[in-house]
Amino acid sequence: MKNIAVFSFATIVLFSCQSTADSSMEVSQSDPIELNEVAVIPNQVLAMEVDGMSCAMACGGAIRKGLKATNGVSSVQFDFEMGRETNIANISFDKGVISVEEMSALVAELNDGQFTVGNVSASDLSLNTSNKKESGEEATQIEISTPSFKMPNLLDLFSGLL
């Protein structure tokens, strides 16, 4: 009996780690697929006071998801402290796509009005306005991409066996 359990476990591990196009490309109808991610080049940074956040993961995630859906926000970071009434959201955005007022209204409407927006202050994001070094040489911009690996979802594998 012990040998059968070990053999079954080893077989499951081996089959779950193989990368076949058939098993990894299955998508159910209820899963949303985001194909239209737009690369946003931010030109302003907004510091927004947000009241009503109870945690950084769920509340911050809801705010981040709502703002990024506008295709005008490149990143949202939080200065969150548990128990503090007012937390700060630092938002990098393109002022040509979305305005400060639109973002404030959007955050106030999220989660059925759970969040209250306080003081906001926007500042220009200087992205090396001069591409010259002190010696007169041009600065070189380098893009770095890292490979990614996605583990197979073992629960989907087990439910497919049943």
C-alpha positions in Angstrom: 0.0 0.0 0.0 2.9 2.3 0.9 4.5 1.6 -2.5 1.3 2.5 -4.4 1.0 5.9 -2.5 4.7 6.7 -3.2 4.2 5.7 -6.9 1.0 7.8 -7.2 2.7 10.9 -5.6 5.7 10.6 -7.8 3.5 10.2 -10.9 1.5 13.3 -10.0 4.6 15.3 -9.4 6.2 14.3 -12.7 3.0 15.0 -14.7 2.4 18.3 -13.0 5.9 19.6 -13.8 5.9 18.8 -17.5 5.1 21.8 -19.8 2.7 20.7 -22.5 0.8 23.2 -24.5 -2.5 21.5 -24.0 -2.7 21.6 -20.2 -1.2 25.1 -19.7 -3.4 26.7 -22.3 -6.8 25.7 -20.8 -8.8 28.7 -19.8 -12.3 28.6 -18.4 -15.0 31.1 -19.6 -15.2 32.7 -16.1 -11.4 33.7 -16.0 -10.9 37.2 -17.2 -8.0 37.6 -19.7 -6.3 40.9 -19.8 -4.7 41.3 -23.2 -4.7 45.1 -23.4 -2.2 46.1 -20.8 -0.9 49.5 -21.8 2.6 50.6 -20.8 2.2 54.0 -19.1 5.0 56.5 -19.1 4.5 58.5 -15.9 5.1 62.2 -15.9 3.7 63.1 -12.5 3.6 61.7 -9.0 0.6 62.2 -6.7 0.7 61.8 -2.9 -2.9 61.1 -1.9 -4.2 60.8 1.7 -6.6 57.9 2.0 -8.9 57.3 5.0 -10.7 54.0 5.5 -8.0 51.5 4.6 -8.0 48.5 7.0 -5.2 46.6 5.4 -2.5 47.1 2.7 -3.3 43.9 0.8 -7.0 44.0 0.1 -7.7 47.7 0.4 -4.4 48.6 -1.4 -5.1 46.0 -4.0 -8.6 47.4 -4.7 -7.2 50.9 -5.1 -4.3 49.7 -7.2 -6.5 47.7 -9.5 -9.1 50.5 -9.9 -6.4 53.1 -10.7 -4.5 50.8 -13.1 -7.7 50.0 -15.0 -7.7 53.6 -16.2 -4.6 53.0 -18.3 -3.1 56.2 -17.0 -1.5 55.0 -13.9 1.9 53.1 -13.9 2.3 52.3 -10.2 0.7 52.7 -6.9 2.6 52.4 -3.6 1.3 52.8 -0.1 2.7 54.1 3.1 0.4 52.0 5.2 0.6 51.5 9.0 -2.0 49.4 10.8 -4.2 51.4 13.1 -3.3 54.7 11.5 -6.4 56.6 10.3 -4.9 58.2 7.3 -2.5 56.4 5.0 -0.6 57.8 1.9 -0.9 56.4 -1.6 2.0 57.5 -3.9 0.7 57.2 -7.5 2.8 57.6 -10.7 0.6 58.6 -13.6 0.4 60.2 -17.0 -1.3 63.6 -16.6 -2.3 63.5 -20.3 -4.4 60.4 -19.7 -6.0 60.9 -16.3 -6.3 63.9 -14.0 -5.9 64.2 -10.2 -9.6 64.9 -9.8 -10.6 61.8 -11.8 -8.3 59.7 -9.6 -9.7 61.2 -6.4 -13.2 60.5 -7.5 -12.4 57.0 -8.5 -10.7 56.1 -5.2 -13.7 57.7 -3.3 -16.1 55.4 -5.3 -14.2 52.2 -4.8 -15.6 49.5 -2.5 -19.0 51.2 -2.2 -17.4 54.4 -0.9 -15.2 52.8 1.8 -12.3 55.2 1.2 -12.2 59.0 1.8 -9.6 61.1 -0.1 -7.9 63.8 1.9 -5.2 66.1 0.8 -3.6 65.5 -2.5 -0.4 67.0 -3.9 1.0 66.3 -7.4 4.5 67.0 -8.5 6.3 66.6 -11.9 8.4 63.6 -12.4 11.7 64.5 -13.9 12.9 61.8 -16.1 16.4 63.0 -16.8 15.4 66.2 -18.7 18.9 66.4 -20.0 20.4 63.1 -21.3 23.9 64.5 -21.0 26.4 63.6 -18.3 28.7 66.2 -16.9 31.4 65.2 -19.3 29.1 65.8 -22.2 28.5 62.2 -23.1 25.0 60.9 -23.7 23.5 58.7 -21.1 22.5 55.2 -22.2 19.2 53.7 -21.1 19.2 49.9 -20.6 16.1 47.8 -20.3 16.5 44.6 -18.3 14.0 41.7 -18.5 14.0 38.7 -16.2 12.8 35.3 -17.1 9.8 34.0 -15.3 8.6 30.6 -14.3 5.0 29.7 -13.5 4.3 26.7 -11.3 1.4 24.5 -12.4 -1.7 24.7 -10.3 -1.8 21.3 -8.6 -5.4 21.8 -7.5 -6.5 22.1 -11.1 -4.5 19.0 -11.9 -6.2 17.0 -9.1 -9.7 18.3 -10.0 -9.0 17.2 -13.6 -8.3 13.7 -12.4 -11.6 13.3 -10.6 
